[in-house]
Amino acid sequence: DTLDNYYSVGAKFYKASANKTNSFAPYIGLLYGKEYFSNFLEVPIGINYTAKCGFQTSFQVSVLDHINARFQAVHTELRLGWRF
C-alpha cells in the first residue's frame, strides 16, 4: 500500500495593506519539501482575502521543481475557509 504523502517547510510573505477596508493581501513564498525520495522547491504566488466576519479565501499558482527527478510542474490552488 503506497501513500501519496509529502511535507514542506518554508515561508509566505504577505503584502498587507495599511488601509483596513481592503482585506486583499498578495503573497509570495519559498518552500522546501520531500515527496517519496525526491526533494522539491516550491514558489507559490497568490492573493488572499479575509472578510471581517472571518471568511477567508485564497487563490495561488505555484511552480514546483523536483530537484532529484528533474521534473517541474505548475499547480493552482483555491482555498475557502473560516478564520476563528
PDB file as gemmi writes it, atoms N, CA and C in Angstrom:
CRYST1    1.000    1.000    1.000  90.00  90.00  90.00 P 1                      
ATOM      1  N   ASP A   1       0.849  -1.179   0.000  1.00  0.00           N  
ATOM      2  CA  ASP A   1       0.000   0.000   0.000  1.00  0.00           C  
ATOM      3  C   ASP A   1       0.890   1.236   0.000  1.00  0.00           C  
ATOM      4  N   THR A   2       0.760   2.072  -1.011  1.00  0.00           N  
ATOM      5  CA  THR A   2       1.577   3.268  -1.151  1.00  0.00           C  
ATOM      6  C   THR A   2       0.748   4.506  -0.829  1.00  0.00           C  
ATOM      7  N   LEU A   3       1.258   5.348   0.033  1.00  0.00           N  
ATOM      8  CA  LEU A   3       0.577   6.585   0.376  1.00  0.00           C  
ATOM      9  C   LEU A   3       1.227   7.744  -0.365  1.00  0.00           C  
ATOM     10  N   ASP A   4       0.414   8.638  -0.887  1.00  0.00           N  
ATOM     11  CA  ASP A   4       0.922   9.796  -1.607  1.00  0.00           C  
ATOM     12  C   ASP A   4       1.039  10.968  -0.629  1.00  0.00           C  
ATOM     13  N   ASN A   5       2.060  10.925   0.220  1.00  0.00           N  
ATOM     14  CA  ASN A   5       2.275  11.962   1.228  1.00  0.00           C  
ATOM     15  C   ASN A   5       3.540  12.743   0.927  1.00  0.00           C  
ATOM     16  N   TYR A   6       3.535  13.999   1.318  1.00  0.00           N  
ATOM     17  CA  TYR A   6       4.728  14.827   1.219  1.00  0.00           C  
ATOM     18  C   TYR A   6       4.686  15.851   2.335  1.00  0.00           C  
ATOM     19  N   TYR A   7       5.804  16.469   2.585  1.00  0.00           N  
ATOM     20  CA  TYR A   7       5.845  17.566   3.549  1.00  0.00           C  
ATOM     21  C   TYR A   7       6.692  18.680   2.981  1.00  0.00           C  
ATOM     22  N   SER A   8       6.436  19.874   3.467  1.00  0.00           N  
ATOM     23  CA  SER A   8       7.240  21.025   3.048  1.00  0.00           C  
ATOM     24  C   SER A   8       7.285  22.027   4.188  1.00  0.00           C  
ATOM     25  N   VAL A   9       8.359  22.791   4.216  1.00  0.00           N  
ATOM     26  CA  VAL A   9       8.537  23.862   5.187  1.00  0.00           C  
ATOM     27  C   VAL A   9       9.015  25.098   4.442  1.00  0.00           C  
ATOM     28  N   GLY A  10       8.681  26.241   4.974  1.00  0.00           N  
ATOM     29  CA  GLY A  10       9.102  27.477   4.341  1.00  0.00           C  
ATOM     30  C   GLY A  10       8.281  28.636   4.847  1.00  0.00           C  
ATOM     31  N   ALA A  11       8.223  29.674   4.047  1.00  0.00           N  
ATOM     32  CA  ALA A  11       7.513  30.878   4.465  1.00  0.00           C  
ATOM     33  C   ALA A  11       6.796  31.510   3.282  1.00  0.00           C  
ATOM     34  N   LYS A  12       5.701  32.177   3.604  1.00  0.00           N  
ATOM     35  CA  LYS A  12       4.992  33.007   2.638  1.00  0.00           C  
ATOM     36  C   LYS A  12       5.025  34.425   3.180  1.00  0.00           C  
ATOM     37  N   PHE A  13       5.332  35.371   2.331  1.00  0.00           N  
ATOM     38  CA  PHE A  13       5.423  36.774   2.719  1.00  0.00           C  
ATOM     39  C   PHE A  13       4.242  37.531   2.129  1.00  0.00           C  
ATOM     40  N   TYR A  14       3.418  38.103   3.001  1.00  0.00           N  
ATOM     41  CA  TYR A  14       2.206  38.809   2.605  1.00  0.00           C  
ATOM     42  C   TYR A  14       2.458  40.305   2.568  1.00  0.00           C  
ATOM     43  N   LYS A  15       1.906  40.968   1.570  1.00  0.00           N  
ATOM     44  CA  LYS A  15       1.958  42.427   1.463  1.00  0.00           C  
ATOM     45  C   LYS A  15       0.639  42.960   1.999  1.00  0.00           C  
ATOM     46  N   ALA A  16       0.591  43.206   3.296  1.00  0.00           N  
ATOM     47  CA  ALA A  16      -0.637  43.675   3.944  1.00  0.00           C  
ATOM     48  C   ALA A  16      -0.821  45.161   3.693  1.00  0.00           C  
ATOM     49  N   SER A  17      -2.059  45.552   3.589  1.00  0.00           N  
ATOM     50  CA  SER A  17      -2.390  46.952   3.351  1.00  0.00           C  
ATOM     51  C   SER A  17      -2.562  47.688   4.676  1.00  0.00           C  
ATOM     52  N   ALA A  18      -2.113  48.912   4.737  1.00  0.00           N  
ATOM     53  CA  ALA A  18      -2.317  49.741   5.929  1.00  0.00           C  
ATOM     54  C   ALA A  18      -3.773  50.188   6.006  1.00  0.00           C  
ATOM     55  N   ASN A  19      -4.460  50.166   4.881  1.00  0.00           N  
ATOM     56  CA  ASN A  19      -5.863  50.539   4.810  1.00  0.00           C  
ATOM     57  C   ASN A  19      -6.712  49.319   5.183  1.00  0.00           C  
ATOM     58  N   LYS A  20      -7.336  49.317   6.352  1.00  0.00           N  
ATOM     59  CA  LYS A  20      -8.071  48.157   6.862  1.00  0.00           C  
ATOM     60  C   LYS A  20      -9.347  47.859   6.089  1.00  0.00           C  
ATOM     61  N   THR A  21      -9.816  48.776   5.229  1.00  0.00           N  
ATOM     62  CA  THR A  21     -11.016  48.488   4.451  1.00  0.00           C  
ATOM     63  C   THR A  21     -10.707  47.524   3.310  1.00  0.00           C  
ATOM     64  N   ASN A  22      -9.447  47.393   2.957  1.00  0.00           N  
ATOM     65  CA  ASN A  22      -9.042  46.478   1.893  1.00  0.00           C  
ATOM     66  C   ASN A  22      -8.465  45.225   2.531  1.00  0.00           C  
ATOM     67  N   SER A  23      -9.142  44.076   2.404  1.00  0.00           N  
ATOM     68  CA  SER A  23      -8.701  42.837   3.027  1.00  0.00           C  
ATOM     69  C   SER A  23      -7.989  41.914   2.058  1.00  0.00           C  
ATOM     70  N   PHE A  24      -7.583  42.418   0.900  1.00  0.00           N  
ATOM     71  CA  PHE A  24      -6.814  41.624  -0.051  1.00  0.00           C  
ATOM     72  C   PHE A  24      -5.334  41.747   0.285  1.00  0.00           C  
ATOM     73  N   ALA A  25      -4.618  40.635   0.230  1.00  0.00           N  
ATOM     74  CA  ALA A  25      -3.183  40.646   0.509  1.00  0.00           C  
ATOM     75  C   ALA A  25      -2.469  39.711  -0.471  1.00  0.00           C  
ATOM     76  N   PRO A  26      -1.702  40.250  -1.404  1.00  0.00           N  
ATOM     77  CA  PRO A  26      -0.909  39.390  -2.281  1.00  0.00           C  
ATOM     78  C   PRO A  26       0.260  38.783  -1.504  1.00  0.00           C  
ATOM     79  N   TYR A  27       0.739  37.630  -1.949  1.00  0.00           N  
ATOM     80  CA  TYR A  27       1.867  36.994  -1.262  1.00  0.00           C  
ATOM     81  C   TYR A  27       2.739  36.221  -2.240  1.00  0.00           C  
ATOM     82  N   ILE A  28       3.951  35.938  -1.781  1.00  0.00           N  
ATOM     83  CA  ILE A  28       4.907  35.099  -2.495  1.00  0.00           C  
ATOM     84  C   ILE A  28       5.622  34.273  -1.430  1.00  0.00           C  
ATOM     85  N   GLY A  29       6.064  33.111  -1.792  1.00  0.00           N  
ATOM     86  CA  GLY A  29       6.708  32.255  -0.805  1.00  0.00           C  
ATOM     87  C   GLY A  29       7.817  31.413  -1.392  1.00  0.00           C  
ATOM     88  N   LEU A  30       8.481  30.689  -0.519  1.00  0.00           N  
ATOM     89  CA  LEU A  30       9.500  29.724  -0.904  1.00  0.00           C  
ATOM     90  C   LEU A  30       9.422  28.568   0.077  1.00  0.00           C  
ATOM     91  N   LEU A  31       9.194  27.373  -0.453  1.00  0.00           N  
ATOM     92  CA  LEU A  31       9.051  26.180   0.371  1.00  0.00           C  
ATOM     93  C   LEU A  31      10.031  25.113  -0.103  1.00  0.00           C  
ATOM     94  N   TYR A  32      10.522  24.325   0.835  1.00  0.00           N  
ATOM     95  CA  TYR A  32      11.387  23.191   0.539  1.00  0.00           C  
ATOM     96  C   TYR A  32      10.701  21.957   1.106  1.00  0.00           C  
ATOM     97  N   GLY A  33      10.685  20.868   0.349  1.00  0.00           N  
ATOM     98  CA  GLY A  33       9.995  19.687   0.843  1.00  0.00           C  
ATOM     99  C   GLY A  33      10.536  18.389   0.300  1.00  0.00           C  
ATOM    100  N   LYS A  34       9.856  17.305   0.686  1.00  0.00           N  
ATOM    101  CA  LYS A  34      10.250  15.967   0.281  1.00  0.00           C  
ATOM    102  C   LYS A  34       9.004  15.159  -0.026  1.00  0.00           C  
ATOM    103  N   GLU A  35       9.022  14.473  -1.161  1.00  0.00           N  
ATOM    104  CA  GLU A  35       7.953  13.564  -1.560  1.00  0.00           C  
ATOM    105  C   GLU A  35       8.612  12.271  -2.003  1.00  0.00           C  
ATOM    106  N   TYR A  36       8.287  11.173  -1.324  1.00  0.00           N  
ATOM    107  CA  TYR A  36       8.974   9.903  -1.535  1.00  0.00           C  
ATOM    108  C   TYR A  36      10.474  10.124  -1.368  1.00  0.00           C  
ATOM    109  N   PHE A  37      11.262   9.874  -2.418  1.00  0.00           N  
ATOM    110  CA  PHE A  37      12.710  10.053  -2.313  1.00  0.00           C  
ATOM    111  C   PHE A  37      13.185  11.262  -3.115  1.00  0.00           C  
ATOM    112  N   SER A  38      12.278  12.162  -3.428  1.00  0.00           N  
ATOM    113  CA  SER A  38      12.604  13.328  -4.232  1.00  0.00           C  
ATOM    114  C   SER A  38      12.439  14.600  -3.401  1.00  0.00           C  
ATOM    115  N   ASN A  39      13.420  15.468  -3.449  1.00  0.00           N  
ATOM    116  CA  ASN A  39      13.333  16.781  -2.807  1.00  0.00           C  
ATOM    117  C   ASN A  39      12.740  17.767  -3.806  1.00  0.00           C  
ATOM    118  N   PHE A  40      12.042  18.776  -3.300  1.00  0.00           N  
ATOM    119  CA  PHE A  40      11.481  19.765  -4.213  1.00  0.00           C  
ATOM    120  C   PHE A  40      11.536  21.159  -3.616  1.00  0.00           C  
ATOM    121  N   LEU A  41      11.526  22.134  -4.507  1.00  0.00           N  
ATOM    122  CA  LEU A  41      11.369  23.550  -4.168  1.00  0.00           C  
ATOM    123  C   LEU A  41      10.051  24.010  -4.763  1.00  0.00           C  
ATOM    124  N   GLU A  42       9.310  24.806  -4.010  1.00  0.00           N  
ATOM    125  CA  GLU A  42       8.034  25.325  -4.494  1.00  0.00           C  
ATOM    126  C   GLU A  42       8.000  26.834  -4.276  1.00  0.00           C  
ATOM    127  N   VAL A  43       7.579  27.555  -5.309  1.00  0.00           N  
ATOM    128  CA  VAL A  43       7.448  29.008  -5.232  1.00  0.00           C  
ATOM    129  C   VAL A  43       5.979  29.356  -5.466  1.00  0.00           C  
ATOM    130  N   PRO A  44       5.222  29.598  -4.372  1.00  0.00           N  
ATOM    131  CA  PRO A  44       3.820  29.981  -4.525  1.00  0.00           C  
ATOM    132  C   PRO A  44       3.657  31.495  -4.662  1.00  0.00           C  
ATOM    133  N   ILE A  45       2.753  31.895  -5.540  1.00  0.00           N  
ATOM    134  CA  ILE A  45       2.391  33.299  -5.723  1.00  0.00           C  
ATOM    135  C   ILE A  45       0.869  33.353  -5.702  1.00  0.00           C  
ATOM    136  N   GLY A  46       0.307  34.240  -4.889  1.00  0.00           N  
ATOM    137  CA  GLY A  46      -1.149  34.255  -4.809  1.00  0.00           C  
ATOM    138  C   GLY A  46      -1.691  35.510  -4.179  1.00  0.00           C  
ATOM    139  N   ILE A  47      -3.000  35.465  -3.960  1.00  0.00           N  
ATOM    140  CA  ILE A  47      -3.691  36.563  -3.300  1.00  0.00           C  
ATOM    141  C   ILE A  47      -4.645  35.967  -2.273  1.00  0.00           C  
ATOM    142  N   ASN A  48      -4.699  36.598  -1.122  1.00  0.00           N  
ATOM    143  CA  ASN A  48      -5.528  36.151  -0.016  1.00  0.00           C  
ATOM    144  C   ASN A  48      -6.576  37.222   0.283  1.00  0.00           C  
ATOM    145  N   TYR A  49      -7.793  36.798   0.599  1.00  0.00           N  
ATOM    146  CA  TYR A  49      -8.852  37.726   1.002  1.00  0.00           C  
ATOM    147  C   TYR A  49      -9.424  37.261   2.323  1.00  0.00           C  
ATOM    148  N   THR A  50      -9.521  38.166   3.287  1.00  0.00           N  
ATOM    149  CA  THR A  50     -10.125  37.878   4.583  1.00  0.00           C  
ATOM    150  C   THR A  50     -11.218  38.901   4.845  1.00  0.00           C  
ATOM    151  N   ALA A  51     -12.441  38.411   5.063  1.00  0.00           N  
ATOM    152  CA  ALA A  51     -13.572  39.292   5.369  1.00  0.00           C  
ATOM    153  C   ALA A  51     -13.617  39.551   6.870  1.00  0.00           C  
ATOM    154  N   LYS A  52     -14.271  40.633   7.269  1.00  0.00           N  
ATOM    155  CA  LYS A  52     -14.367  40.978   8.691  1.00  0.00           C  
ATOM    156  C   LYS A  52     -15.131  39.921   9.484  1.00  0.00           C  
ATOM    157  N   CYS A  53     -16.041  39.180   8.827  1.00  0.00           N  
ATOM    158  CA  CYS A  53     -16.826  38.148   9.519  1.00  0.00           C  
ATOM    159  C   CYS A  53     -16.028  36.859   9.737  1.00  0.00           C  
ATOM    160  N   GLY A  54     -14.821  36.753   9.152  1.00  0.00           N  
ATOM    161  CA  GLY A  54     -13.976  35.581   9.357  1.00  0.00           C  
ATOM    162  C   GLY A  54     -13.803  34.703   8.130  1.00  0.00           C  
ATOM    163  N   PHE A  55     -14.619  34.921   7.099  1.00  0.00           N  
ATOM    164  CA  PHE A  55     -14.468  34.145   5.865  1.00  0.00           C  
ATOM    165  C   PHE A  55     -13.124  34.445   5.234  1.00  0.00           C  
ATOM    166  N   GLN A  56     -12.455  33.408   4.753  1.00  0.00           N  
ATOM    167  CA  GLN A  56     -11.137  33.588   4.146  1.00  0.00           C  
ATOM    168  C   GLN A  56     -11.048  32.739   2.892  1.00  0.00           C  
ATOM    169  N   THR A  57     -10.461  33.292   1.853  1.00  0.00           N  
ATOM    170  CA  THR A  57     -10.227  32.559   0.624  1.00  0.00           C  
ATOM    171  C   THR A  57      -8.893  33.000   0.030  1.00  0.00           C  
ATOM    172  N   SER A  58      -8.283  32.114  -0.723  1.00  0.00           N  
ATOM    173  CA  SER A  58      -7.047  32.473  -1.416  1.00  0.00           C  
ATOM    174  C   SER A  58      -6.956  31.699  -2.717  1.00  0.00           C  
ATOM    175  N   PHE A  59      -6.302  32.315  -3.669  1.00  0.00           N  
ATOM    176  CA  PHE A  59      -6.005  31.667  -4.951  1.00  0.00           C  
ATOM    177  C   PHE A  59      -4.506  31.738  -5.137  1.00  0.00           C  
ATOM    178  N   GLN A  60      -3.921  30.608  -5.529  1.00  0.00           N  
ATOM    179  CA  GLN A  60      -2.467  30.514  -5.617  1.00  0.00           C  
ATOM    180  C   GLN A  60      -2.054  29.733  -6.860  1.00  0.00           C  
ATOM    181  N   VAL A  61      -0.982  30.178  -7.471  1.00  0.00           N  
ATOM    182  CA  VAL A  61      -0.304  29.448  -8.540  1.00  0.00           C  
ATOM    183  C   VAL A  61       1.103  29.191  -8.037  1.00  0.00           C  
ATOM    184  N   SER A  62       1.559  27.955  -8.154  1.00  0.00           N  
ATOM    185  CA  SER A  62       2.910  27.669  -7.662  1.00  0.00           C  
ATOM    186  C   SER A  62       3.676  26.830  -8.671  1.00  0.00           C  
ATOM    187  N   VAL A  63       4.961  27.095  -8.722  1.00  0.00           N  
ATOM    188  CA  VAL A  63       5.881  26.325  -9.547  1.00  0.00           C  
ATOM    189  C   VAL A  63       6.592  25.351  -8.623  1.00  0.00           C  
ATOM    190  N   LEU A  64       6.533  24.082  -8.972  1.00  0.00           N  
ATOM    191  CA  LEU A  64       7.111  23.024  -8.162  1.00  0.00           C  
ATOM    192  C   LEU A  64       8.251  22.383  -8.953  1.00  0.00           C  
ATOM    193  N   ASP A  65       9.449  22.387  -8.388  1.00  0.00           N  
ATOM    194  CA  ASP A  65      10.631  21.838  -9.051  1.00  0.00           C  
ATOM    195  C   ASP A  65      11.165  20.666  -8.232  1.00  0.00           C  
ATOM    196  N   HIS A  66      10.992  19.450  -8.759  1.00  0.00           N  
ATOM    197  CA  HIS A  66      11.561  18.260  -8.111  1.00  0.00           C  
ATOM    198  C   HIS A  66      13.038  18.205  -8.471  1.00  0.00           C  
ATOM    199  N   ILE A  67      13.874  18.454  -7.505  1.00  0.00           N  
ATOM    200  CA  ILE A  67      15.308  18.622  -7.732  1.00  0.00           C  
ATOM    201  C   ILE A  67      15.948  17.317  -8.216  1.00  0.00           C  
ATOM    202  N   ASN A  68      15.701  16.222  -7.531  1.00  0.00           N  
ATOM    203  CA  ASN A  68      16.341  14.954  -7.868  1.00  0.00           C  
ATOM    204  C   ASN A  68      15.800  14.358  -9.164  1.00  0.00           C  
ATOM    205  N   ALA A  69      14.530  14.570  -9.443  1.00  0.00           N  
ATOM    206  CA  ALA A  69      13.897  13.937 -10.602  1.00  0.00           C  
ATOM    207  C   ALA A  69      13.954  14.806 -11.850  1.00  0.00           C  
ATOM    208  N   ARG A  70      14.450  16.015 -11.732  1.00  0.00           N  
ATOM    209  CA  ARG A  70      14.494  16.945 -12.864  1.00  0.00           C  
ATOM    210  C   ARG A  70      13.116  17.068 -13.510  1.00  0.00           C  
ATOM    211  N   PHE A  71      12.142  17.371 -12.669  1.00  0.00           N  
ATOM    212  CA  PHE A  71      10.759  17.454 -13.091  1.00  0.00           C  
ATOM    213  C   PHE A  71      10.150  18.732 -12.532  1.00  0.00           C  
ATOM    214  N   GLN A  72       9.483  19.500 -13.378  1.00  0.00           N  
ATOM    215  CA  GLN A  72       8.819  20.725 -12.946  1.00  0.00           C  
ATOM    216  C   GLN A  72       7.321  20.605 -13.225  1.00  0.00           C  
ATOM    217  N   ALA A  73       6.534  21.251 -12.385  1.00  0.00           N  
ATOM    218  CA  ALA A  73       5.087  21.268 -12.574  1.00  0.00           C  
ATOM    219  C   ALA A  73       4.538  22.596 -12.070  1.00  0.00           C  
ATOM    220  N   VAL A  74       3.390  22.978 -12.604  1.00  0.00           N  
ATOM    221  CA  VAL A  74       2.691  24.170 -12.154  1.00  0.00           C  
ATOM    222  C   VAL A  74       1.374  23.719 -11.529  1.00  0.00           C  
ATOM    223  N   HIS A  75       1.106  24.196 -10.317  1.00  0.00           N  
ATOM    224  CA  HIS A  75      -0.110  23.839  -9.590  1.00  0.00           C  
ATOM    225  C   HIS A  75      -0.941  25.092  -9.354  1.00  0.00           C  
ATOM    226  N   THR A  76      -2.250  24.942  -9.390  1.00  0.00           N  
ATOM    227  CA  THR A  76      -3.148  26.008  -8.963  1.00  0.00           C  
ATOM    228  C   THR A  76      -3.938  25.503  -7.760  1.00  0.00           C  
ATOM    229  N   GLU A  77      -4.305  26.432  -6.897  1.00  0.00           N  
ATOM    230  CA  GLU A  77      -4.982  26.058  -5.662  1.00  0.00           C  
ATOM    231  C   GLU A  77      -5.986  27.143  -5.295  1.00  0.00           C  
ATOM    232  N   LEU A  78      -7.178  26.711  -4.899  1.00  0.00           N  
ATOM    233  CA  LEU A  78      -8.200  27.605  -4.395  1.00  0.00           C  
ATOM    234  C   LEU A  78      -8.576  27.113  -3.006  1.00  0.00           C  
ATOM    235  N   ARG A  79      -8.480  27.987  -2.016  1.00  0.00           N  
ATOM    236  CA  ARG A  79      -8.825  27.622  -0.637  1.00  0.00           C  
ATOM    237  C   ARG A  79      -9.984  28.477  -0.161  1.00  0.00           C  
ATOM    238  N   LEU A  80     -10.896  27.830   0.551  1.00  0.00           N  
ATOM    239  CA  LEU A  80     -12.011  28.507   1.192  1.00  0.00           C  
ATOM    240  C   LEU A  80     -12.023  28.076   2.642  1.00  0.00           C  
ATOM    241  N   GLY A  81     -12.276  29.005   3.554  1.00  0.00           N  
ATOM    242  CA  GLY A  81     -12.285  28.625   4.945  1.00  0.00           C  
ATOM    243  C   GLY A  81     -12.854  29.706   5.849  1.00  0.00           C  
ATOM    244  N   TRP A  82     -12.806  29.421   7.120  1.00  0.00           N  
ATOM    245  CA  TRP A  82     -13.299  30.335   8.133  1.00  0.00           C  
ATOM    246  C   TRP A  82     -12.220  30.555   9.164  1.00  0.00           C  
ATOM    247  N   ARG A  83     -11.919  31.781   9.440  1.00  0.00           N  
ATOM    248  CA  ARG A  83     -10.892  32.128  10.409  1.00  0.00           C  
ATOM    249  C   ARG A  83     -11.542  32.401  11.762  1.00  0.00           C  
ATOM    250  N   PHE A  84     -11.065  31.743  12.803  1.00  0.00           N  
ATOM    251  CA  PHE A  84     -11.640  31.898  14.154  1.00  0.00           C  
ATOM    252  C   PHE A  84     -10.832  32.859  14.987  1.00  0.00           C  
TER     253      PHE A  84                                                      
END                                                                             
